[in-house]
Amino acid sequence: MGRHDVAQDPEELFEVDSDVPDLTGAVLLHHFDGFMDAGSAGSTLVEHLLDAHEHRVIARFDVDDLIDYRARRPTMTYATDRWEDYAAPELVVHLLHDAVGTPFLLMTGPEPDRRWEAVVAAVRALVERWGVRLAVSFHGIPMGVPHTRALSVISHATRPELVVEKSPFNRVQVPGNLSALLELRLGQAGLDAMGFAAYVPHYLTQGAYPTAALGLLKALTKSTGLVIQAADLNEAARRTDAEIARQVAESAEVAQVVEALERQYDAFADASEKAENLLIADDEELPSADELGAEFERFLAEQQRD
């Protein structure tokens, strides 16, 4: 069997609703729980999309052979003397419409533990069945950047024409994830796919950081042409940014680290054309992740309590 072969018809992995409208030219957004998502940027955007739009499931994957239940045990509810509920994991495709009625798709759920190639083949089958024109992923990544500077969102894609914000990285090897494999395989099949990653300050990675989700949304709408209201996300970002500013102002140690990151960021921005390493100036060394973590331990603990 070849490296890219699957053991069964990929369409056996999912069931499709019998009443699916014409989706030719639609965009498929996808975000899977389980991989890196600093500041919950991707999951926050998923929640916003589902909260802000009416939606229905039009395709459902059979997760029983895809999920390692003992590694990620689903929640069960016990009430007095009986088991009352079971939060079964779901990997589904939602149908939504943007503010002007344009249909788009959102695939969400836990990242499968097994059979990635089979899942990718199944998603490709859906893309070709529905005439999807573009598949887009999104998530947050931790970076040594200050929250006081403009949030950066980088992109990658199967064609250079689709890339809107280039990554400062040259060539790196990182742990794989399903969204990345899906983008790779769709590109190899001649289909368009891309992804966005928002830079989230190291010290804000553990909690929700709506500003990063908002940055992803802006990049996504710019590239896809979708019209998605962002009022609620804007308000959440405003409240969170105000609370972060308050807590930084109350801690001299935290303020010093933020100021150091600001100097690093500004130095890199001033010399971006000749800098080879991300956010590293020639005359000053950026604090390590361990150093940042030590400085912000109290800050994060207070943020989580709030």
C-alpha positions in Angstrom: 0.0 0.0 0.0 1.3 3.5 -0.9 2.2 6.1 1.7 -0.9 8.2 0.8 -3.3 5.3 0.4 -6.2 4.8 2.7 -7.7 1.4 3.6 -11.3 2.3 2.8 -13.5 4.6 0.7 -12.9 8.0 2.4 -16.6 8.8 2.2 -17.2 6.0 4.7 -15.8 8.2 7.4 -18.6 10.7 7.3 -22.3 11.2 6.8 -23.7 14.1 4.8 -27.1 15.8 5.4 -29.6 15.0 2.7 -30.5 18.7 2.3 -27.3 20.5 1.4 -27.6 23.6 -0.9 -25.3 24.4 -3.8 -22.0 25.4 -2.2 -20.0 25.9 -5.3 -17.3 28.5 -4.6 -17.7 28.4 -0.8 -14.9 28.7 1.7 -14.1 25.9 4.2 -12.7 27.1 7.6 -11.3 24.5 9.8 -9.9 24.4 13.4 -9.3 21.3 15.5 -8.9 21.2 19.2 -5.7 19.5 20.5 -2.9 21.3 18.7 -1.2 24.5 19.7 -3.6 27.4 20.1 -1.9 30.1 22.2 -4.3 32.5 23.8 -7.2 30.2 22.6 -7.1 32.4 19.5 -8.5 29.8 17.1 -11.1 28.3 19.5 -12.3 31.8 20.5 -12.8 32.7 16.8 -14.7 29.4 16.4 -17.0 30.3 19.3 -17.6 33.8 17.9 -18.5 32.4 14.4 -21.0 29.9 15.9 -22.5 32.5 18.3 -22.8 35.2 15.7 -24.4 33.1 13.0 -27.2 30.6 12.7 -25.7 27.3 11.7 -26.5 23.6 11.2 -24.4 20.5 10.8 -24.3 19.2 7.3 -21.6 16.6 7.7 -20.6 14.4 10.6 -17.5 12.3 11.0 -17.5 8.9 12.7 -15.0 9.6 15.5 -15.2 6.3 17.2 -12.2 5.0 15.2 -10.4 8.3 15.2 -10.2 9.4 18.9 -8.1 7.9 21.7 -10.7 8.1 24.5 -8.3 7.2 27.2 -5.9 10.0 26.2 -8.7 12.6 26.1 -11.5 11.2 28.2 -14.9 12.8 27.4 -16.8 14.4 30.3 -19.6 12.4 31.9 -22.1 13.8 34.4 -23.1 11.9 37.5 -26.2 13.1 39.3 -26.9 11.6 42.9 -27.4 8.0 41.9 -27.1 7.7 38.2 -25.1 8.7 35.1 -27.0 11.6 33.6 -25.1 12.7 30.5 -22.1 12.0 28.2 -20.4 14.8 26.3 -19.6 12.7 23.1 -16.8 14.2 21.0 -18.0 15.5 17.6 -16.1 16.2 14.4 -18.5 18.1 12.2 -18.9 20.5 9.4 -21.3 23.5 10.0 -23.0 25.5 7.3 -23.2 29.2 8.1 -24.0 32.4 6.2 -22.1 35.7 6.5 -23.7 39.1 7.0 -24.6 39.4 3.3 -25.9 35.8 3.0 -22.8 34.2 1.5 -22.6 30.5 2.6 -19.4 29.3 4.2 -18.4 26.1 6.1 -16.7 25.6 9.4 -15.2 22.2 10.4 -14.6 21.8 14.1 -14.0 19.2 16.7 -11.1 17.3 18.4 -8.1 16.7 16.3 -8.2 12.9 15.5 -5.6 10.8 17.2 -5.5 8.2 14.4 -5.9 7.9 10.6 -4.9 11.4 9.6 -4.4 10.4 5.9 -7.9 8.9 5.8 -9.4 12.0 7.4 -7.6 14.3 4.9 -8.9 12.1 2.0 -12.4 12.4 3.4 -12.2 16.2 3.7 -10.8 16.4 0.2 -13.8 14.3 -1.0 -16.1 16.9 0.6 -14.2 19.8 -0.9 -14.6 18.3 -4.3 -18.2 17.2 -3.8 -19.3 20.7 -2.8 -17.0 22.7 -5.1 -15.2 24.4 -2.2 -12.8 27.1 -3.6 -10.5 27.6 -0.6 -9.8 25.8 2.8 -8.5 28.0 5.6 -7.0 27.1 9.0 -6.3 29.5 11.9 -4.7 29.4 15.4 -2.5 31.2 17.8 1.3 30.7 18.4 3.3 32.0 21.4 5.9 34.6 20.6 8.3 37.0 22.4 6.3 40.0 21.5 4.7 42.7 23.8 0.9 43.1 23.9 1.4 46.9 23.6 2.4 46.7 19.9 0.2 45.8 16.9 -0.7 42.2 16.8 0.9 40.3 13.9 -0.7 37.5 11.8 1.4 35.5 9.4 0.0 33.3 6.6 1.1 30.3 4.5 -0.6 28.7 1.5 -0.4 26.2 -1.3 0.2 29.0 -3.8 2.4 32.1 -3.4 -0.4 34.3 -4.6 -2.5 33.4 -1.6 0.1 34.4 1.0 -0.8 37.8 2.4 1.6 38.2 5.4 4.8 36.2 5.0 6.4 34.3 7.9 9.9 35.5 9.1 10.9 31.9 9.5 13.0 30.4 6.7 13.0 26.6 7.1 12.0 24.9 10.4 10.7 21.5 11.5 7.8 21.5 13.9 5.4 18.8 15.3 2.8 17.9 12.7 -0.9 18.7 13.0 -4.0 17.8 11.0 -4.7 21.2 9.7 -1.1 21.5 8.3 -1.3 18.0 6.7 -4.7 18.9 5.2 -3.2 22.1 3.6 -0.2 20.1 2.3 -2.3 17.4 0.7 -4.9 19.7 -0.8 -2.1 21.7 -2.4 -0.5 18.5 -3.8 -3.9 17.7 -5.3 -4.0 21.2 -7.0 -6.6 22.6 -4.6 -6.3 26.0 -2.8 -5.6 26.0 0.9 -4.0 28.5 3.4 -3.6 29.1 7.1 -3.2 32.0 9.5 -1.2 32.1 12.8 -1.6 35.0 15.2 1.4 36.0 17.4 0.3 35.8 21.1 2.7 37.2 23.8 4.3 34.4 25.8 2.8 35.7 29.0 -0.8 35.6 27.6 -0.8 32.1 26.1 -2.6 30.3 28.9 -5.8 32.4 29.1 -8.1 33.6 26.4 -6.7 36.5 24.4 -9.6 37.9 22.2 -7.3 40.4 20.5 -5.6 37.5 18.8 -8.9 36.0 17.7 -9.9 39.4 16.3 -6.6 39.6 14.4 -7.3 36.2 12.9 -10.8 37.3 11.9 -9.6 40.4 10.2 -7.0 38.4 8.2 -9.5 35.8 7.3 -12.2 38.2 6.0 -9.6 40.1 4.0 -8.4 37.0 2.2 -11.8 35.3 1.8 -14.1 38.2 1.2 -16.5 37.0 3.8 -18.4 39.7 5.7 -18.5 38.8 9.4 -19.6 41.1 12.2 -17.0 41.6 14.9 -18.7 43.8 17.5 -18.8 41.2 20.3 -15.2 40.1 19.6 -14.1 43.8 19.6 -15.8 44.4 23.0 -14.2 41.2 24.5 -10.8 42.3 23.2 -11.2 45.8 24.6 -12.2 44.5 28.1 -9.3 42.0 28.1 -6.7 44.6 27.0 -7.9 47.0 29.7 -7.6 44.3 32.3 -4.1 43.3 31.1 -3.0 47.0 31.2 -4.3 47.4 34.7 -2.5 44.3 36.0 0.8 45.3 34.3 0.6 48.7 35.8 0.2 47.2 39.2 3.4 45.1 39.0 6.8 46.7 38.5 8.4 43.4 37.6 5.9 42.7 34.9 6.1 46.2 33.6 9.9 45.8 33.3 9.6 42.7 31.2 7.0 44.3 28.9 9.4 47.2 28.5 12.2 44.9 27.6 10.0 43.2 25.0 9.0 46.6 23.6 12.7 47.5 23.1 13.4 44.2 21.4 10.3 44.5 19.2 11.1 48.1 18.2 14.8 47.3 17.5 13.7 44.4 15.3 11.2 46.6 13.5 13.8 49.3 12.8 16.3 46.8 11.4 13.8 44.2 10.0 15.5 44.2 6.5 18.8 43.0 7.9 17.7 41.0 10.9 17.9 37.2 10.3 16.4 36.0 13.6 12.9 36.8 14.7 12.7 39.5 17.3 16.4 39.3 18.2 18.5 42.6 18.2 22.2 42.5 17.8 22.9 44.3 21.1 20.4 42.7 23.4 19.4 39.2 24.1 15.6 38.4 24.3 14.5 36.7 27.5 14.0 33.0 27.2 10.6 31.4 27.6 11.6 30.1 31.0 12.7 33.5 32.1 9.4 35.0 30.9 7.5 32.3 32.6 9.2 33.0 35.9 8.6 36.7 35.7 4.9 36.3 34.8 4.0 33.4 37.1 2.2 35.7 39.6 0.7 37.7 36.8 -0.9 34.7 35.1 -2.1 33.3 38.4 -3.9 36.5 39.2 -5.3 36.7 35.7 -6.7 33.1 35.9 -8.3 33.9 39.3 -10.0 37.0 37.8 
